[in-house]
Amino acid sequence: MDLLVVGAGPTGLAVMKALNEAGISFVGTEAHEEVGGNWHHGVYPSAAIISSRRTTEFPDDPMPASWPDFPSAAQMAAYYKGFADRHDLRRHIRFRSEVASVRPDGDAWTVTWNEGASERFRGVLVANGHHWDRRWPSWIDAFRGERLHSKDYKQRSQLDGRRVLVIGAGNSGCDLVCESSRFGASVDWSIRRGVHILPKSIGGRPTVEWMSPWLPVPVQRALMAMVLRITVGPLERLGLPTPAQRLFETHPTVSSDVLHQLEHGRIRVRPDVASVEGTTVTFADGQVGTYDLVVCATGFHVSFPFLPAGLVPVDGPVARLVGGMVRPDARHLWVLATGQARYGIGPLLRPMAQLLAEWIGLQDELSVPLGRVLMQAGVRVSDTHLVDPHQVLRDVRRGRRATPWLRRLAARHGWVGAPGPVLQPLVA
């Protein structure tokens, strides 16, 4: 039986290429009509990457050198389409084909499609992304004006002439508060807690490229904090709350534009929302505002609605996976790229996909889930969604070197042999 790769975004494409190279038979499925994931169907035309071109491209398939440091949404979509073409991946992908459910079925997984047909696969690789299951503020139903999630912003006419309140200070929040400052009648920005805002470039070089892999994170933090004091200054001068967390303890917010708009007084900063009545919002400091439109840049839930409930435990933004990839009770169920990297994912996905191809071969030799072997080897269950890209690359290199040792460890426990059921609950 084939493997099934769910999703043809950046992660799915990287995995498909690695499987092709390893001679592993697979079928890809994509709910939309084209590859590229969020860059094809989920962003607005004026969007651009916040990580740089060099930290986003696949290392063995670089973007054109003539492209800017921060490619546009159209360029990113073109890059992934070209990647699929250059590596002959389209012939493996079923487009406009959506998975309704994945269920254990003895030594295989039964996949049911939205149209009702079912097929059996020996393994499922989940690469459906985590920028689709919209998270809303708890009070949003009390607001009687128009509401819009960042996922659904597509064009300036959605903002034209409106009194806008933007919720959220992440990267989407920065983008949309800047868009609102240009096209809305007015814009307020509700920030629940302070964040560190990094400019896109420092000294003519993308900020993310200043992060040297040989420097420990505390040293990176100290050096970047010093540079930010010189180049940006205290964020409080712009009316922003003081961050309570240290730099890099949360996913970084990168935007030169929002700093520019704040310096020109085009954005009014508000604290957290306390209550809502009709179209009037009362904030935590007692001030009020009336709005036509609330734009919620409040992120997304990590969810896998087609998998059995509880099979992949999710704690807030964290999918609880062994090594960030597998469960100890499920054979050939691979859940991929659920974390948030500090910069672009291209350099991470390629080696991760190569390691995955090796471990798929190892799983074929085992009667138990590979996650059980990894736990026996001391690999931990993920407890954060934040990803240090340099640490991931080191872990992947160690993982590839450790594959023969994992095989011997499994043999010592009697776990090598004919495949058992795909679902094997742990016994206390």
C-alpha positions as CSV (number, residue, x, y, z in Angstrom):
1,M,0.0,0.0,0.0
2,D,1.0,3.6,-0.6
3,L,1.7,6.3,1.9
4,L,-0.7,9.3,1.9
5,V,0.7,12.8,2.1
6,V,-2.0,15.2,3.2
7,G,-1.4,18.7,1.9
8,A,0.7,20.2,-0.9
9,G,2.0,23.3,0.9
10,P,5.7,23.9,1.6
11,T,5.9,21.0,4.1
12,G,4.0,18.5,1.9
13,L,6.1,19.4,-1.2
14,A,9.4,19.0,0.7
15,V,8.2,15.6,2.0
16,M,7.0,14.4,-1.5
17,K,10.4,15.3,-3.0
18,A,12.2,13.3,-0.3
19,L,9.9,10.3,-0.7
20,N,10.5,10.4,-4.5
21,E,14.2,10.4,-4.0
22,A,14.0,7.5,-1.6
23,G,11.9,5.4,-3.9
24,I,9.0,5.4,-1.5
25,S,5.6,5.0,-3.1
26,F,3.0,7.7,-2.1
27,V,-0.1,9.6,-3.0
28,G,-0.4,13.3,-2.3
29,T,-3.7,15.0,-1.7
30,E,-4.6,18.7,-1.8
31,A,-8.0,20.2,-1.0
32,H,-7.4,23.2,-3.4
33,E,-6.6,23.3,-7.1
34,E,-3.0,24.3,-6.8
35,V,0.1,23.7,-4.7
36,G,1.6,26.2,-2.3
37,G,-0.8,26.0,0.7
38,N,-1.3,29.3,2.4
39,W,0.7,31.2,-0.3
40,H,-1.8,30.0,-2.9
41,H,-5.1,30.4,-1.1
42,G,-4.6,32.0,2.3
43,V,-2.9,35.4,2.1
44,Y,-3.8,38.8,0.6
45,P,-2.1,40.1,-2.5
46,S,-0.1,42.8,-0.7
47,A,1.5,40.3,1.7
48,A,5.2,39.5,1.7
49,I,7.3,37.2,3.8
50,I,8.8,38.4,7.0
51,S,11.7,35.9,6.9
52,S,14.2,36.5,4.2
53,R,14.4,34.9,0.8
54,R,17.6,33.0,1.8
55,T,16.0,31.7,5.1
56,T,12.8,30.6,3.3
57,E,14.0,28.9,0.1
58,F,14.8,25.2,0.0
59,P,18.6,25.0,0.1
60,D,18.9,22.8,-2.9
61,D,16.3,24.8,-4.9
62,P,17.1,28.5,-4.4
63,M,14.8,31.3,-5.4
64,P,16.0,33.6,-8.2
65,A,18.8,35.8,-7.1
66,S,17.1,38.7,-8.8
67,W,14.2,38.5,-6.3
68,P,14.0,40.9,-3.4
69,D,15.1,40.0,0.2
70,F,11.4,39.7,1.0
71,P,9.5,38.1,-1.9
72,S,5.8,39.0,-2.4
73,A,2.8,36.6,-2.0
74,A,2.7,36.2,-5.8
75,Q,6.4,35.3,-5.9
76,M,6.1,32.8,-3.1
77,A,3.1,31.1,-4.9
78,A,5.2,31.0,-8.1
79,Y,8.1,29.5,-6.3
80,Y,6.1,26.6,-4.9
81,K,4.4,26.0,-8.2
82,G,7.8,25.9,-9.9
83,F,9.1,23.5,-7.2
84,A,6.3,21.0,-7.9
85,D,7.1,21.3,-11.7
86,R,10.8,21.0,-11.4
87,H,10.7,17.9,-9.3
88,D,7.8,16.2,-11.1
89,L,5.5,16.1,-8.1
90,R,2.2,17.0,-9.7
91,R,1.7,13.5,-11.1
92,H,1.5,12.2,-7.5
93,I,-1.0,14.7,-6.3
94,R,-4.8,14.5,-6.3
95,F,-6.1,18.1,-6.5
96,R,-9.5,19.2,-5.1
97,S,-9.4,16.1,-3.0
98,E,-10.2,16.5,0.7
99,V,-9.7,14.0,3.5
100,A,-12.8,13.6,5.7
101,S,-11.4,11.0,8.1
102,V,-8.4,8.8,8.9
103,R,-9.1,5.8,11.0
104,P,-7.0,2.8,12.2
105,D,-7.9,-0.4,10.3
106,G,-5.8,-3.3,11.5
107,D,-2.3,-3.0,9.9
108,A,-3.3,0.0,7.8
109,W,-5.2,3.4,7.9
110,T,-8.5,3.8,6.2
111,V,-8.9,7.2,4.6
112,T,-12.4,8.4,3.7
113,W,-12.7,11.3,1.2
114,N,-15.3,14.0,1.4
115,E,-17.2,12.5,-1.5
116,G,-17.6,9.3,0.5
117,A,-15.1,6.9,-1.1
118,S,-12.5,5.1,1.1
119,E,-9.0,3.7,0.6
120,R,-6.4,2.0,2.7
121,F,-2.9,3.3,3.1
122,R,-0.1,1.8,5.1
123,G,0.8,5.3,6.5
124,V,-0.4,8.9,6.6
125,L,1.8,11.9,6.7
126,V,-0.2,14.9,8.0
127,A,1.1,18.2,6.4
128,N,-2.1,20.2,6.3
129,G,-0.6,23.2,8.1
130,H,-1.9,25.2,11.1
131,H,-3.0,28.5,9.5
132,W,-6.6,27.6,8.7
133,D,-8.6,26.9,11.9
134,R,-9.5,30.4,12.9
135,R,-9.3,31.5,16.6
136,W,-11.6,34.3,17.6
137,P,-11.8,36.5,20.7
138,S,-14.2,35.2,23.3
139,W,-16.3,38.5,23.0
140,I,-16.6,38.6,19.2
141,D,-20.3,37.6,19.1
142,A,-21.2,40.6,21.2
143,F,-19.9,43.0,18.5
144,R,-22.7,44.1,16.2
145,G,-20.6,45.6,13.4
146,E,-18.7,43.7,10.8
147,R,-16.0,41.2,11.8
148,L,-13.1,39.8,9.8
149,H,-10.4,37.3,10.6
150,S,-7.0,38.0,9.2
151,K,-7.3,34.8,7.1
152,D,-10.2,36.4,5.2
153,Y,-8.7,39.7,4.3
154,K,-8.1,39.9,0.6
155,Q,-8.4,43.5,-0.7
156,R,-8.4,47.1,0.4
157,S,-12.2,47.5,-0.3
158,Q,-12.8,45.5,2.9
159,L,-11.2,48.4,4.9
160,D,-12.1,51.5,2.8
161,G,-13.6,54.3,4.8
162,R,-14.3,52.1,7.9
163,R,-13.4,52.8,11.5
164,V,-11.3,49.8,12.2
165,L,-10.2,48.0,15.4
166,V,-7.4,45.5,14.9
167,I,-7.0,42.8,17.6
168,G,-3.6,41.1,18.0
169,A,0.1,42.2,17.8
170,G,1.6,39.3,15.9
171,N,2.8,39.5,12.3
172,S,-0.6,39.4,10.8
173,G,-1.8,42.1,13.2
174,C,1.1,44.3,12.2
175,D,0.3,43.9,8.5
176,L,-3.4,44.5,8.9
177,V,-3.1,47.5,11.2
178,C,-0.8,49.0,8.6
179,E,-3.2,48.2,5.8
180,S,-6.0,49.8,7.9
181,S,-3.9,52.9,8.5
182,R,-3.7,53.5,4.7
183,F,-7.2,52.6,3.7
184,G,-9.5,52.9,6.7
185,A,-11.1,56.0,8.0
186,S,-9.3,55.4,11.3
187,V,-7.6,52.5,13.0
188,D,-7.1,51.5,16.7
189,W,-4.8,48.6,17.7
190,S,-5.8,46.5,20.7
191,I,-2.7,44.8,22.3
192,R,-3.3,42.5,25.2
193,R,0.4,42.2,26.1
194,G,3.6,43.8,24.9
195,V,5.7,42.2,22.1
196,H,9.2,42.8,20.8
197,I,9.0,44.3,17.3
198,L,12.0,43.8,15.1
199,P,12.6,45.8,11.9
200,K,12.8,43.7,8.8
201,S,16.4,44.7,8.1
202,I,19.3,46.0,10.1
203,G,22.3,47.5,8.5
204,G,21.0,46.6,5.0
205,R,20.7,42.9,5.9
206,P,17.5,41.0,6.8
207,T,17.3,40.9,10.6
208,V,16.8,37.1,10.7
209,E,20.1,36.6,8.9
210,W,22.0,38.2,11.8
211,M,21.2,35.1,13.9
212,S,24.4,33.1,13.8
213,P,23.9,29.3,14.4
214,W,27.1,29.0,16.4
215,L,25.9,31.6,19.0
216,P,23.8,30.3,21.9
217,V,20.3,31.7,22.2
218,P,21.1,33.8,25.3
219,V,24.0,35.5,23.4
220,Q,21.8,36.0,20.4
221,R,19.2,37.6,22.7
222,A,21.7,39.9,24.3
223,L,23.2,41.1,21.0
224,M,19.9,41.6,19.4
225,A,18.5,43.5,22.4
226,M,21.5,45.9,22.2
227,V,21.0,46.4,18.5
228,L,17.3,47.1,18.9
229,R,18.0,49.7,21.6
230,I,20.1,51.6,19.0
231,T,18.0,51.1,15.9
232,V,14.5,51.1,17.3
233,G,14.7,52.5,20.8
234,P,12.1,51.9,23.5
235,L,8.8,50.7,22.2
236,E,7.0,52.6,24.9
237,R,7.8,55.9,23.1
238,L,5.4,54.7,20.4
239,G,2.6,54.0,22.9
240,L,3.2,50.2,23.0
241,P,3.1,48.2,26.2
242,T,6.4,46.9,27.7
243,P,7.0,43.3,26.8
244,A,6.9,41.0,29.9
245,Q,8.7,38.2,28.1
246,R,12.3,38.1,27.0
247,L,13.2,38.4,23.3
248,F,12.7,35.0,21.4
249,E,10.6,33.6,24.2
250,T,7.6,34.0,21.9
251,H,7.4,34.0,18.1
252,P,9.0,37.2,17.0
253,T,7.0,40.1,15.4
254,V,8.9,41.5,12.5
255,S,7.7,44.7,10.8
256,S,9.4,47.9,9.8
257,D,6.1,49.3,8.4
258,V,4.3,49.3,11.8
259,L,7.1,51.2,13.4
260,H,6.9,53.7,10.6
261,Q,3.1,54.1,10.9
262,L,3.3,54.5,14.7
263,E,6.0,57.1,14.4
264,H,3.7,59.1,12.1
265,G,0.7,58.8,14.5
266,R,-1.4,56.9,12.0
267,I,-2.2,54.1,14.5
268,R,-3.7,54.6,18.0
269,V,-2.7,51.9,20.5
270,R,-5.3,50.5,22.9
271,P,-5.1,47.9,25.7
272,D,-7.1,44.7,25.9
273,V,-10.8,44.7,25.3
274,A,-12.8,44.7,28.5
275,S,-16.4,44.6,27.2
276,V,-18.4,45.1,24.0
277,E,-21.9,46.5,23.5
278,G,-23.2,46.9,20.0
279,T,-20.5,48.6,18.0
280,T,-18.9,50.2,21.1
281,V,-15.9,48.7,22.7
282,T,-14.6,49.5,26.2
283,F,-11.0,48.8,26.9
284,A,-9.1,47.7,30.0
285,D,-8.1,51.3,30.8
286,G,-11.8,52.5,30.7
287,Q,-11.6,54.3,27.3
288,V,-14.2,53.5,24.7
289,G,-14.3,53.5,20.9
290,T,-16.9,52.9,18.2
291,Y,-16.1,50.8,15.2
292,D,-17.5,49.6,11.9
293,L,-15.1,46.7,11.6
294,V,-13.1,44.5,13.9
295,V,-10.2,42.7,12.3
296,C,-9.1,39.7,14.4
297,A,-5.5,38.8,13.9
298,T,-5.8,36.3,16.7
299,G,-4.2,33.3,15.2
300,F,-5.3,29.8,14.7
301,H,-6.0,26.6,16.6
302,V,-3.8,23.6,16.0
303,S,-6.3,20.9,15.0
304,F,-6.6,17.6,13.1
305,P,-10.4,17.2,12.6
306,F,-10.0,14.1,10.3
307,L,-8.0,12.1,12.9
308,P,-9.6,10.2,15.8
309,A,-10.3,12.6,18.7
310,G,-7.4,12.6,21.1
311,L,-5.0,10.6,18.9
312,V,-2.8,13.7,18.7
313,P,-3.1,15.5,22.0
314,V,-3.0,19.3,21.6
315,D,-2.2,21.6,24.5
316,G,-3.0,25.2,23.3
317,P,-0.6,25.7,20.4
318,V,1.4,22.6,21.1
319,A,0.9,19.2,19.4
320,R,2.2,16.7,21.9
321,L,4.4,14.6,19.6
322,V,7.5,12.5,20.2
323,G,10.4,14.4,18.6
324,G,7.8,16.8,17.2
325,M,6.7,14.2,14.6
326,V,5.1,10.9,15.9
327,R,3.1,9.4,18.7
328,P,4.2,6.3,20.7
329,D,1.0,4.5,20.1
330,A,0.5,4.8,16.3
331,R,2.6,3.2,13.5
332,H,3.1,5.2,10.3
333,L,1.2,8.3,11.5
334,W,3.5,11.3,10.9
335,V,2.4,14.8,12.0
336,L,4.6,17.4,10.5
337,A,5.7,21.0,11.0
338,T,3.2,22.0,13.7
339,G,5.7,24.4,15.4
340,Q,6.6,28.0,14.7
341,A,10.1,28.5,13.5
342,R,11.9,31.8,14.4
343,Y,12.5,32.4,10.7
344,G,11.7,30.8,7.3
345,I,11.2,27.0,7.2
346,G,12.8,26.1,3.9
347,P,16.2,25.2,5.3
348,L,14.5,23.1,8.0
349,L,12.0,21.3,5.9
350,R,14.5,19.8,3.4
351,P,16.7,17.9,6.0
352,M,13.6,17.1,8.1
353,A,12.0,15.4,5.1
354,Q,15.2,13.4,4.4
355,L,15.2,12.2,8.0
356,L,11.5,11.3,7.7
357,A,12.2,9.2,4.6
358,E,14.9,7.3,6.5
359,W,12.6,6.8,9.5
360,I,9.8,5.6,7.3
361,G,12.1,2.8,6.2
362,L,13.0,2.1,9.8
363,Q,9.3,2.0,10.8
364,D,8.7,-0.6,8.1
365,E,11.1,-2.9,9.9
366,L,9.4,-2.5,13.3
367,S,6.4,-4.3,14.8
368,V,5.7,-1.3,17.2
369,P,5.4,2.4,16.6
370,L,8.7,4.2,16.0
371,G,7.6,6.7,18.7
372,R,7.9,4.0,21.3
373,V,11.5,3.3,20.2
374,L,12.3,7.1,20.3
375,M,10.9,7.4,23.8
376,Q,13.0,4.5,24.9
377,A,16.0,6.3,23.4
378,G,15.2,9.4,25.6
379,V,13.5,11.6,22.9
380,R,10.9,13.8,24.6
381,V,7.4,14.8,23.8
382,S,7.1,18.3,22.5
383,D,6.3,20.9,25.2
384,T,6.5,24.1,23.1
385,H,5.5,25.2,19.7
386,L,8.5,27.6,19.4
387,V,11.2,26.3,17.2
388,D,14.9,27.3,17.3
389,P,15.9,26.6,13.7
390,H,19.5,26.1,14.5
391,Q,18.7,23.5,17.2
392,V,16.3,21.7,14.8
393,L,19.1,21.4,12.2
394,R,21.4,19.9,14.9
395,D,18.7,17.5,16.0
396,V,18.1,16.4,12.5
397,R,21.7,15.7,11.9
398,R,21.9,13.7,15.2
399,G,18.7,11.8,14.2
400,R,20.2,10.7,10.9
401,R,23.4,9.5,12.6
402,A,21.3,7.7,15.2
403,T,19.1,5.6,12.8
404,P,21.4,2.5,12.9
405,W,21.5,2.7,16.7
406,L,17.7,3.0,16.9
407,R,17.5,-0.1,14.8
408,R,19.7,-2.0,17.3
409,L,17.8,-0.6,20.3
410,A,14.5,-1.9,18.8
411,A,16.1,-5.3,18.2
412,R,17.2,-5.6,21.8
413,H,13.6,-5.1,22.9
414,G,12.2,-7.6,20.4
415,W,10.4,-4.8,18.4
416,V,11.8,-5.8,15.0
417,G,9.6,-8.1,12.9
418,A,6.2,-8.3,11.1
419,P,4.2,-5.1,11.4
420,G,1.6,-5.0,14.1
421,P,-1.6,-3.0,14.2
422,V,-1.2,0.7,13.3
423,L,-2.8,1.6,16.7
424,Q,-1.1,0.1,19.7
425,P,-2.1,1.9,22.9
426,L,0.6,1.9,25.6
427,V,0.1,-0.3,28.6
428,A,1.0,1.2,31.9
